[in-house]
Amino acid sequence: MATMNDALANAHGNRRKFGRDLAGLFVILGLAVVGYLLFPNNLALLTRMTAIALLVLSLDLVTGYCGVATLGHAALFGTGAYASGIAAVHFGITDPLLMLVCGIFGGVVAGLLCGVVILRAHGLPQLVLSIALIHLFHEFANKASSWTGGSDGLAGIAPDPLLGLFAFDLWGRTAYVFGVILLAVVFALLRLVVRSPFGMLCRGIKEDPIRIRAMGASPKATLVKMYMISGAVAGAGGALNAISTQVVGLDSLSFTLSAESLVMLVLGGTGSLFGALTGTIVFMFFEDIVSAANPFHWLTMVGGLLIAVVLFAPKGLYGTIAGAVTRWREARR
Amino acid sequence: MLPRIIGKQDGHMQTVFSIAVDALAYGMVLFVISIGLSVTMGLMRVVNLAHGAFAMIGGYIASYAARDMGLGYGIALMIAVFGTIVIAIPIERLLYRRIYGAPELTQVLMTIGITFCVIGIANYVFGPTLKTIPLPTGLQGSVDLGFRSIATHRLFAILCGLAVAAALWYAIEKTAFGVKLRAAVDNAAMAAALGVRTEIVYAVSFAVAVGLAALGGVVGAELLPVEPYYALRYMVTFLVVVSVGGAGSIPGTLVACLLLGGIDTAGRYLVPEFGEFFFYLAVIAIVCVFPRGLAGRTR
């Protein structure tokens, strides 16, 4: 029912939503400028943050909007990263935009594959399938070491200057600007996707797949399509990571990265693109600060944080704050 | 994970025999640890990713009791089982209670959170090194079966698995508690309406599940070494076993453990360079063919 009401509200409030899109874009760009000014020596971290933000956005598409529980989403990200890295190292495609296209293509293919397998089951078996898939991808990349570099990682990626004008410098300024623009463009496109009839259909499937089938739509085909879109986004993130760090490691195809991206998403709030971004930023800043001090305390803290979020803020940081703001506005009315 | 001792002089038969013994021992250890998870998952419908953490706690307690305090193996085993249950009870009361019936994602997050906390704390208290549980002289060495000799410890693990399977079968099929348990698994609301105190059934099964996990953690310490990342490393394996076997089914879990233990061990012996590739490939194939598990039923 909530979906129907959302649809009605959408028809009324399209202009307001457009305003929020613009506001969202300005917030991203504003934060990017602030980050640049505050941490000019740590742009690598900020660039990684934008790449991971793309992964978390992509996870939000399938988990938040379609209700698919997955602990293997890094498969899409890592495939994108390896696709663009392999294109650069083995095929000499070193133009960053073409590498990005390769990454997106790799992500889409991985998304199709994962989607078809994961959507075969529900509940616990679905979760297990996703875990098995990420391990399978990991072992495969490890084994195919002549292509991927195995556990040493794929090194020697040397991207050309962006558009032939901006070389990727030692301080990572070009990579950072490239990443922020990529994130902003993807964010704007995703706002369109999740609000389109297709996006509404996905939300409907999350709430009641049987009803959607009765209405004549195929839940599975729709979800596989969403998985491919999600793969494109995650692949773009992977490509960005490959271009900016110039290496691709096996950790980009790891269970840990998958679990962490889920933690970030839930911390920020599922089912909202703003939530995905909030979670990524908060989580990665804390990780940077705490894990520098002691990696094991970091794990204890993440655990505690997860338990606290589940108990006290099940809608995530963004969801809780947005809910509080809405209530406050209604109280004032 | 598994020591590779292939006797060259004895040729293929020896290899096949060692694979079979290791696979059986490994499968039985998996069974002892996972069966509790399977029963609680079938009963309470909680996706409990922290189950391996309880096995790890058991291993740590036993190691501390046997190695640092110098107690006997049997006593250390008992202390480990009861100690783990004592630690688990407040966790169940405070945290698990709140996620019964919650969406899967919530359960996954809560139990991953618990796992992370346990890993962090275990590392803080016991340090990052591998902990051993010294075996008594009776379990060291090997037993001569007439035509082959096998490591006594492997035999012990296999016997433990068989004993647990038999005891559970008896408890669930033949006792009054087993009747209540099966009723609660099938339909908790109806069982409660008929006067079964389901919360007591839940609490007892949770305690037994945790105790079995600790037992498996101690008995299996030779095959699954105790270290802080134990809980994360084998979490997936236990979950996979339960999912493949079908939550709540003892025969299903036993078959899944032996099958997957066999595939994993054979893969490690024959194609070690592929790591766990074939294990996960088999998992995907089985789950795709039997989405509800080998012995799963519609609910």
Interface residues (C-beta under 8 A of the other chain):
Chain A: T63 A69 L71 V117 R120 A121 H122 G123 L124 P125 L127 V128 L129 I131 A132 L133 H135 L136 E139 F140 N142 K143 F255 A259 L262 V263 V266 T270 F296 H297 W298 L299 T300 M301 V302 G303 G304 L305 L306 I307 V309 V310 L311 P314
Chain B: M41 V47 L95 R98 I99 E104 L105 T106 V108 L109 M110 I112 G113 I114 T115 F116 C117 V118 I119 G120 I121 N123 Y124 P128 P228 V236 L239 V240 V242 S243 V244 A247 E273 F274 G275 E276 F277 Y280 L281 V283 I284 V287 C288 P291 R292 G293
